[in-house]
């Protein structure tokens, strides 16, 4: 078994999936981990810096006494090391993610920042499916909830921006697909509706633009008790008057 793992270390890199759910792969094979080991690996992966062991233990086992939390951390580390793959480095009192671990969240964040960067107008070839999942959606730890919302807002801003950039470049089919994906992800986000309306108008589909606008207005009225913003109303004023 040791020889097999040694061979794997030479040929592959572990890949940690956090978007849409937790999974650890090694050479495309699923690596089973205990719940405590999963939580430890995810916690360290979400923080791109060395962490004090006491901080990790206290954050993961909030309701446990300090000594018990430290013991739980040692047990989780032992379970992680037991899988035979370098995942978390222990140096003195600090823990850090092994640099060889590929984390899908980090890749998605880089993609989102590329989409938001308008300085390179020709950079429009994106795998937008990487921006389609929430961070650990079935986990309810406070440290996960904060990171989930942060990434949620980042990826929706990136989808809105990418929709607009593709529309400006005349790639309307791709723009519409991404814009509708953003609307489906958060139906109460007006900026996503607005991006879709612009795509329809650019494509000469006035009826579709009106339908999207009225859907947005109805959702905002029913769910939040508000009207679309002045920006949305100005976008549609002349069109709605004519129809």
KAURGI-V582908 format. One record per residue. N is the residue number from 1. SS is DSSP state (H for helix, E for strand, L for the rest). PSI is psi in whole degrees, 0 to 359 (* if undefined). Layout:
BEGIN
{{N:SS:PSI} {N:SS:PSI}}
END
This chain:
BEGIN
{{1:L:318} {2:H:318} {3:H:321} {4:H:315} {5:H:322} {6:H:320} {7:H:320} {8:H:322} {9:H:331} {10:H:341} {11:H:344} {12:L:172} {13:L:141} {14:E:143} {15:E:121} {16:E:121} {17:E:125} {18:L:343} {19:E:124} {20:L:349} {21:L:165} {22:L:133} {23:E:139} {24:E:125} {25:E:147} {26:E:118} {27:L:44} {28:L:15} {29:E:137} {30:E:134} {31:L:112} {32:L:138} {33:L:149} {34:L:163} {35:H:318} {36:H:322} {37:H:322} {38:H:313} {39:H:319} {40:H:314} {41:H:316} {42:H:318} {43:H:314} {44:H:322} {45:H:329} {46:L:349} {47:L:111} {48:L:55} {49:L:160} {50:L:144} {51:E:143} {52:E:137} {53:H:320} {54:H:323} {55:H:316} {56:H:313} {57:H:315} {58:H:327} {59:H:323} {60:H:331} {61:L:67} {62:L:323} {63:L:4} {64:L:148} {65:L:158} {66:H:315} {67:H:320} {68:H:320} {69:H:319} {70:H:321} {71:H:320} {72:H:322} {73:H:316} {74:H:320} {75:H:317} {76:H:320} {77:H:318} {78:H:319} {79:H:321} {80:H:312} {81:H:332} {82:H:342} {83:L:352} {84:L:12} {85:L:139} {86:L:111} {87:L:313} {88:E:127} {89:E:138} {90:E:112} {91:E:104} {92:L:239} {93:L:10} {94:E:149} {95:E:145} {96:E:156} {97:E:136} {98:L:133} {99:L:345} {100:L:351} {101:L:124} {102:E:126} {103:E:121} {104:H:329} {105:H:316} {106:H:321} {107:H:318} {108:H:322} {109:H:318} {110:H:318} {111:H:318} {112:H:317} {113:H:327} {114:H:317} {115:H:326} {116:H:347} {117:L:105} {118:L:4} {119:L:337} {120:L:88} {121:L:339} {122:L:354} {123:L:84} {124:L:6} {125:L:99} {126:L:147} {127:L:86} {128:H:346} {129:H:337} {130:H:344} {131:H:20} {132:L:3} {133:L:149} {134:L:156} {135:E:120} {136:L:64} {137:L:338} {138:L:8} {139:L:139} {140:L:14} {141:L:145} {142:H:321} {143:H:337} {144:H:317} {145:H:317} {146:H:312} {147:H:326} {148:H:316} {149:H:320} {150:H:313} {151:H:325} {152:H:313} {153:H:321} {154:H:312} {155:H:328} {156:H:322} {157:H:323} {158:H:319} {159:H:318} {160:H:314} {161:H:317} {162:H:321} {163:H:313} {164:H:320} {165:H:320} {166:H:321} {167:H:317} {168:H:329} {169:L:2} {170:L:8} {171:L:72} {172:H:326} {173:H:313} {174:H:321} {175:H:317} {176:H:318} {177:H:315} {178:H:321} {179:H:318} {180:H:326} {181:H:320} {182:H:320} {183:H:316} {184:H:326} {185:H:322} {186:L:87} {187:L:344} {188:L:8} {189:L:104} {190:H:324} {191:H:328} {192:H:317} {193:H:318} {194:H:321} {195:H:320} {196:H:318} {197:H:317} {198:H:322} {199:H:314} {200:H:318} {201:H:320} {202:H:331} {203:L:2} {204:L:14} {205:L:78} {206:H:317} {207:H:320} {208:H:323} {209:H:316} {210:H:318} {211:H:318} {212:H:318} {213:H:316} {214:H:326} {215:H:314} {216:H:313} {217:H:318} {218:H:316} {219:H:317} {220:H:321} {221:H:312} {222:H:320} {223:H:328} {224:H:348} {225:L:30} {226:L:164} {227:L:160} {228:L:156} {229:L:167} {230:H:324} {231:H:317} {232:H:317} {233:H:320} {234:H:324} {235:H:324} {236:H:356} {237:H:307} {238:H:323} {239:H:313} {240:H:325} {241:H:321} {242:H:346} {243:L:*}}
END
